[in-house]
Amino acid sequence: MTPFHGHNEEKHTHHSHQTTQPLLVFCNRWLGRQGGAERYLLQIAEGLQAQGVRCILLYLEEGHDATSCRSAFERCIKLSSPDEMGDCVSSLSPHCVYLHQWPYEQLSSPALQSIQRWVHVHDSAVICPRRHKYFLSNSQTCHHPIGWRCAVKCGQFDIAGDLPGTSPSALHTTRKALADLHFADRILCGSAYLAQMLRLQGLPSEKITPLPLALSYTPPQTSQDTQEQQDFIPKMDETSSRPTKILFVGSILRSKGLDLLFQALWKLDKPFTCEIIGQGEQEAGFRALAKLMGFGRGARRSQEIVWLGWRSPKQLHAHYQDADIVVLPSRTPETFGLVGLEAMHHARPVVAFDVGGVSEWLLHAKTGYLAPPSDIDAFSQALRLLIHDPQKRQTMGMSAQRRAQQSFSFEAHIQAFSKLFYEKITTP
């Protein structure tokens, strides 16, 4: 077969690689640091290459910091369309193709029949036509398979799909994706919660493998290499007049619960600065809401909301270091919540709603606080407890860091992934 050449190809040749080394081809919409899926993808590729697995990325678009991301792969090949994936993968003859944020139609392609087809499900897109897995009417988490509730509970079942509910086309697209997903040889996901939801949709249990996410975390070098800096011990100063720093990292969308966060913050009586890191199509609306609620002026001049947009990994590290509390106010059930794990590595307590897989890493009253879903009063009370008690912030932060290092070790994660990978490619 004539080798496939993508629309744009970047080659990074590692001369130590031998042709006998196993080859894994990743497929993801983005080359860049767009979100948690991309951060995980980059780190898993780097970890596998360190173990002798050759990694190639097929992608469609370049995102934030794309240039530095290329070094995680032996080659990066840009495709003009997902339809080109089958021929491209066939020409590369890998041991396995590994889909992330990528359409599933090609899983049934004859070109892939002799190749292991793996999929990593990162979000709720394949288990919910709205992609968010909560009811529009009351914001409560949906625990049901796709079906009539998508129309009745989410309403707005319009033909054009212009309203916020479930359209017939969205329902058809999700059912088609589920049907295509049956062609995968292995379906990986980051939490027991998501594994349960996938089984609920009728996917074969033997194909589903929950593999809790992990981060390969090495703090940036500092000029003073003290134990305090190495362990990221939160600075505790009960006499400090600095307002408490609260940090949100995520997409600016209703599903991520910024409106719930603002309502919880509005109930606080102490000064604070809440930094919002991220981007999203609903940012203008949330900026207007924060202004309407009076943050940063008048009686609330000491309670500020600061919008920071996208930040590089180095900048994000500095913001985690400077934060006192990290918040995860999602109303959508998080399929894991990688932001929380980042916070834990930085020894910061997390306040979150108990949705999806969050409780699998956040231990209530030990590494932070879990509030019942969309319970603004409980969320605000958790913030109040941490704002008023610096010692509690420090104790919880250190417990969170130990848990991240012991229970979510990237070394253990990459070993578990490698074991699955080598078992499959060596089994006849």
N, C-alpha and C positions, 0 to 999 in steps of 0.2 A: 504494500500500500504506500502511496506517496505521502510523505510526512505532511501533516497539517501545519499551516502557518497562520497564526492569529493575526488580527488587525494590527496589533502592536505587541512586540515581544521584547522583554528584557531578560538577558541571560546572566546568570551568576554562577560560574563554573567553579566547583570545588574539586580541585585536582586529586584530592585523596579518595574521591568516590570511585568505586569499581562497578562494573556493569552487573556484578552478581548481587549488589545491594538491592534490597527491596525498594520499590517505588510506590509512593502514595501521591495521588493527584487530588488536591483540594479544589473545590468549586465554591466561590462566594461572590456575591454581587460586587462587593467593594474590595479594593486594595487600599487600605488606610486604617485609621483608628476612629471609625465611626461610632462604635459603641462596644458593649460588653462582648458581643459575638466575635467582633473583629479582634479585640484584645486577646480573647481566649485562643482564637485561631492562630494568631501570630506566635503566641507562646508555645502552643502545642507543636507547631511546626519546628520551632527552634529546638525544643526538647527532643523531638524525634530525630532531627538531623544530628544532634549530639550523640545519639545512640546508633547512628549509621543508617537511618532510613532517609532515602532521597525524597524530597518534597517539592512538588511543582504546584503552582497556583494558577487556576483559570479564573478570570474576573471580567467584569463588564464595565466598571467605572472606577475612577480614582478619587479617593477622598482625602481626609485630613492626613498630612504627614506621610503621603504615599511613598515618597522617595526613600525614606529611612526604613519603610516596611519591606522593601524588596529583598533586603539582605536576609530575611527569615527563610527564604526559599532558594532553591537551586535555580529555578526559572520562574518567571511570571509571564503569563500569556494573556493578552487582552483579546476577548472575543467580541464580535459585533452583536451577537445574539445568543441566547441560551441554546438555540437550536443547533449551534455549531459544536456543542459540547461532545456529543456522541462520536462524531468523526475525529475530533481532536484527541479525546481520550483513547480511542481505538488506535490512533497513530502512535501514541506514546507507550502503549502496551504496559500499563502499570499493574501492580498486584491488586490495587484497590483504588476506587474513586470515592471521595469523601465529600458529600454535599453539605453545605452549611446554609447560608441565606441564598437559596437557589431553587428555581422551579423543579418539580419532581417528574415532569413529563418524560424526560430522557431516561428514567430508570428502566423503562420497558424497552428501550432501544435494542435491537438485535446486536448492535456494535458492542454492547456492554454485557452480553450474556455470559461470557467467559471470565468476567472481571468481578471481584467482590464489590458490591454496591452498598456503601455505608451512608447513612444520613444522620446528622446531628440536628435535633429539633431544639431551637433556642427560645422560641416564643409560642404564643397561643394561636398563631395564624392557622394552623392545621386542625385545631380543636374548636375554633370559634369563627363564624363568618365575619364577626365584627373585629376579630383579632384581640379582644380584651377580656373575654370570659367573665363579664359581670353584667347584671341586668340594668338596662337603661332606667327602668322605672324607679328602682330603689338603691342602685349601686351595690347590691348584694352579690357575692360571688356565685356564679353558676357552676353546679356540680353535675350537670346533665350532659348526655351525648347530644350531638347535633340532631335537630328534629323540629317538631312543631313549636317548641318553646322559643326557638330563635325568632319566630314571627310574633307569637302572642306576648311573650315577656319583653322582647326588645322592640316590638311594635314598629311603626314607621315603615311597614313592609312595602316600599314604593318600587315601581317598575324601573325608574331611572337610576335609583340608588343614590339620589342626591341628598337624602335626609340621613340623620345619624344612625338609624336602625339597620336592620338586616334586609338587603335587597335580594330578589330571586337570583340575580347574577352572582352575588357574593356567596349565597348558599350553594349554588351549583359549583362555583370555583373551589370552595372548601371540600365539598364531597368528591370532586375530581382529584384534588390533591391527596385526600385520604386513600382513594382507590389506587393512585399511582404509588403511594408510599408502601403498599403491600408488596411491591417488586423489590424493595430494599432487602438486603441480606441481614443487615443489622441496623437498628435504630437506637442511637444514643441520646441521652438527655441528662440534664444536670441535677435533677432532683427526683425523689420518690414521688412527690406530688405530680410532676409532669408525666412520669411513667404510668401512674394510676390513670390520669386523664387520657393518655394514649390508648391504654387497654380499654377504657370505657367507650372509645370510638370504634372498637372492634378490631384493632390491630393485634396480631398474634403476640402473645406474651413472650414466647421463646425468642422473638426477634428484638425485644425491647430490653435495653441495658441502661439502667440508671447509673451514672458515673458522676458523683458530686464534683462540682467545679473546683478549681484551685488556681492560685496565682503564683507564678514564679516571681518572687519579689526580692529585689536587691536595692536597698536605699541608695540614693545618690551620694557620692563622696562628699564629706564636709571637711572644713579646715581643722575642726577640733573633733578628733575621733574618740569621744568619751563614751562610756557605757550608757549614759543617759541618752545620747544621740543615737546610739546603735539600737536601743530598745524603744525609742520614741516615747519615753515616759512623759505623759502630759505634765506641763508646768503648772503647779498648784500654788496659787498666791491668793489667799483669801482676802488680802487687803488691797488687791488690784482694783482700780477703778475702770479697767477696760471692760466694755460690754462683752457679754458672752457671745462667742462666735459659733453660729449654727450653719452647717454646710449641707446643701442639697446638690447632688450630681445626677443628671439624667436628662431625658428628653422632655421638652416643654410641651406636654400634652395633658389633657384632662385625665387620662388613665393613670398618669403618674402622681395625681393628687395634689397639685400645687394649691388649688383652692382650699382643700382640706387643711393643708399646712398653714395657709394664711389665717384661716379661722382659728386654728389652734394657737398660733402666735398672737393673735389679737386678744386672747384671754390672759396673756402674761402681763405681769406688773413690773418686770425688771427690764433694764436696757439690754438690747441684743443687736447684733448685726447678722443677718441671714444672707449668706452668699449663695447665689443661684448659678451653677455651672452647667451649661448645656444649651442646646438650640432646639427649636421646634416651630411648627407652623402656627401654633396657638400662642406664641410668646406675646404678641401685641395685646391680646385679650387679657392675659395674666398680668402684664405690666399695668394695664388700665385698672384691673381689680385691686392691685396693691396700692395704687394711687387713690382709688375710691375709698379704700379702708383707712387711709390717712397715715400709712407708715412713713416715717422719716420727716414728718412735719407736725406742727401744732403740739397737741398733748402727747403725740407719739414721735416727737423728733428724735428721741433716743432709741427708737426701735426702727431699724433700717433694713430695707430689702435692697441688695446690691446685685445687679445683673452683670455677669462676667462672660457669657458666651462660651465658646469652645476653648479648652485649655490643653496644652501639650502635656505628655506624661510628667515631665520635670516640673511644670507649673502646677499640675494637679497635686503632685507630691507636696509642694510647698503649702497649698491650701489645706490639705489634710493635716499637715503638721501644725498649722495655725488654728485649726478648728478645735472647739471644745466638745461639740456634739455633732454627729452626722445623722441626718434624717432620711427615712425612706417611707414617704407617706402614700404609697401607691394604693389606689382603689382596685386596680387590676391585679389579679393573683400573679405575683412574680414567679416565673418558672425557676428562678434561683435567687437573684439579687446580688450580682457581682460587686456592686458598689459597697454593700455591707462587708464583704470580705476584704475589700481594699481598706475600708475604715478600720477593721479589726487588725490588719497588719500594721496600721499606724497607731495602734493602741488607743482608739477612739470609741467611746460607747455609741451605740446606735439606738435610735428610737424609730420604730416601724409599726405599721399595721400588720396584724397577723394574717397575711394572705398568701396563698400559694405555698412555695417552698421556703419562705423566710424563716419559719420556726425550726427548720432543719439545721440552720447555722447560728441563729440568734437565741441565746438562752435567757429567758425572761428573768429580770432582776439580778442577773449574773454578768452578762456581757452587754446589757442594755435593757430596753423595755419593749415588750410587745403590747400593743393596744388592740382591742377588738376592731374588726374591719369598719372603717369609716367612723369610728367613735372619736369625735373631735375632743370631747371633754377628757377622755382617758389619755389621748395623745398629748394634750396640753398639760395635764397633770404630770406625765412622765417627764416632759421638758422642764417643768417647774421644779421637780425634785432634783434634777441634775444641775440646773442653773443655780439653785440655792445651796448645793453641796459639792464643792470642788473635790473633797476627799472621795466622795462616791464616784465622781467622774474618773478620778485616777484609778481607783480600785477596779472599777468595771472595765476601764480601758486596758489595763494590764491583763485582766482575765480574758478579755477579747483577743488580745495579741497572742497569748499562750494557746488559746483554742485554735486560732488561725494556723499557728505554726505546727501544732500537734495533730489536729484533726483534719486539716485541709492542706496538707503538705503537697507541694507541686511535685516533688520527687516521687512520693507515693502514687500520685495521680498519673504521672507519665509512665511509671512502671506498670500500673494496672492497665493503661491504654495499650502499652507495648505488648503486654501478655495477650490481650484480646486480638491484637493485630497479627502477631506471629502465629498464634494458634490457628487463625483463619487461613493465612497464606501457606501454612505448612500442612494443613489437613486436606487430603485428597478429595 
